[in-house]
Amino acid sequence: MWGFFIVGIFQKNTYICGMADVDYNKLRLDVLEKLIYSRGIECKMNKTEMIRTLKLDDEGKYVRETTYEKQGNLFLVGIDIKNTNHLLQMGKLVEKKDAYASKLYASFRMYYLSQQKLI
């Protein structure tokens, strides 16, 4: 139990400390993987790609993939708030009444219910 408490503090401090202050090159591969999973980032699991993606996320430039989940005859579409192209497309579908906002925001995404996938 004590070991878990220390790991929990370490993970919390790693995540909370100024993201620009972290030197990802000095971190072990398993610590980088935990950071990737905790932020909900999808990338190749080699060290250089993980470091590049974490730095992009720190700068606010990482755009998460748009997710699609089938809900009956509709799609639950999750769009990253930084993905302006997909948000504009979804806005046009909402205007045409082909989609509507589900009023749900979670994990850096706005969720919509749509009859079709985005282009």
C-alpha positions as CSV (number, residue, x, y, z in Angstrom):
1,M,0.0,0.0,0.0
2,W,2.8,2.4,0.8
3,G,4.5,1.7,-2.6
4,F,1.2,2.5,-4.4
5,F,0.9,5.8,-2.5
6,I,4.4,6.8,-3.6
7,V,3.7,5.9,-7.2
8,G,0.4,7.9,-7.0
9,I,2.3,10.9,-5.7
10,F,4.9,10.5,-8.4
11,Q,2.4,10.3,-11.2
12,K,0.5,13.3,-9.8
13,N,3.6,15.4,-9.5
14,T,4.8,14.4,-13.0
15,Y,1.5,15.4,-14.5
16,I,1.0,18.6,-12.5
17,C,4.5,20.0,-12.6
18,G,5.0,22.6,-15.4
19,M,4.8,20.5,-18.6
20,A,7.6,22.5,-20.1
21,D,9.8,21.6,-17.2
22,V,9.7,17.9,-17.8
23,D,12.6,16.5,-19.8
24,Y,11.0,13.5,-21.6
25,N,14.3,12.2,-22.9
26,K,15.3,11.3,-19.4
27,L,12.1,9.4,-18.5
28,R,11.9,5.6,-18.8
29,L,9.7,4.0,-21.5
30,D,7.1,2.7,-19.0
31,V,6.7,6.2,-17.5
32,L,6.2,7.7,-20.9
33,E,3.6,5.1,-21.7
34,K,1.7,6.0,-18.4
35,L,1.8,9.7,-19.4
36,I,0.4,8.8,-22.9
37,Y,-2.4,6.7,-21.5
38,S,-3.3,9.3,-18.7
39,R,-3.7,12.0,-21.3
40,G,-5.7,9.9,-23.7
41,I,-3.2,10.3,-26.5
42,E,-2.9,7.8,-29.4
43,C,0.4,7.4,-31.1
44,K,3.1,4.8,-32.0
45,M,4.7,3.3,-28.9
46,N,8.3,4.0,-29.7
47,K,10.2,6.5,-27.5
48,T,10.8,9.2,-30.1
49,E,7.2,9.3,-31.3
50,M,5.9,9.4,-27.7
51,I,8.2,12.2,-26.8
52,R,7.2,14.2,-29.9
53,T,3.5,13.7,-29.1
54,L,3.8,14.6,-25.5
55,K,5.6,17.9,-26.4
56,L,2.9,18.7,-28.9
57,D,0.3,18.1,-26.2
58,D,2.2,20.3,-23.8
59,E,2.1,23.1,-26.4
60,G,-1.6,22.6,-27.0
61,K,-1.1,21.6,-30.6
62,Y,-2.0,17.9,-30.4
63,V,-5.4,17.2,-32.0
64,R,-7.1,14.0,-30.9
65,E,-8.8,11.7,-33.4
66,T,-12.5,12.0,-34.0
67,T,-14.3,9.0,-32.6
68,Y,-17.4,7.3,-33.9
69,E,-19.6,4.9,-31.9
70,K,-22.7,3.3,-33.4
71,Q,-25.8,4.0,-31.3
72,G,-28.7,2.2,-33.0
73,N,-29.1,3.9,-36.4
74,L,-27.1,7.0,-35.3
75,F,-23.4,7.7,-34.7
76,L,-22.1,9.2,-31.5
77,V,-19.4,11.5,-32.9
78,G,-16.7,12.8,-30.5
79,I,-14.8,15.8,-31.9
80,D,-11.7,17.3,-30.3
81,I,-12.3,21.0,-29.5
82,K,-9.1,21.9,-31.3
83,N,-10.3,20.2,-34.5
84,T,-11.9,23.2,-36.1
85,N,-12.4,21.6,-39.5
86,H,-14.6,18.8,-38.1
87,L,-16.4,21.2,-35.8
88,L,-17.4,23.3,-38.8
89,Q,-18.6,20.3,-40.7
90,M,-20.6,19.2,-37.8
91,G,-22.1,22.7,-37.4
92,K,-23.3,22.5,-41.0
93,L,-24.9,19.1,-40.3
94,V,-26.6,20.6,-37.3
95,E,-28.0,23.5,-39.3
96,K,-29.4,21.0,-41.9
97,K,-31.0,19.0,-39.0
98,D,-28.9,15.9,-40.0
99,A,-27.2,16.0,-36.6
100,Y,-27.7,17.5,-33.1
101,A,-25.6,18.2,-30.1
102,S,-25.8,15.7,-27.3
103,K,-24.7,18.5,-24.8
104,L,-21.9,16.2,-23.6
105,Y,-18.3,17.3,-23.2
106,A,-15.8,14.8,-21.9
107,S,-12.1,13.8,-22.5
108,F,-11.4,16.9,-24.6
109,R,-14.2,16.2,-27.0
110,M,-17.6,17.6,-27.9
111,Y,-20.2,14.9,-28.7
112,Y,-22.9,15.0,-31.3
113,L,-25.4,12.5,-32.6
114,S,-25.3,12.2,-36.4
115,Q,-26.8,10.1,-39.1
116,Q,-23.5,10.1,-41.1
117,K,-19.7,10.1,-40.5
118,L,-17.7,13.2,-41.3
119,I,-15.6,13.5,-44.4
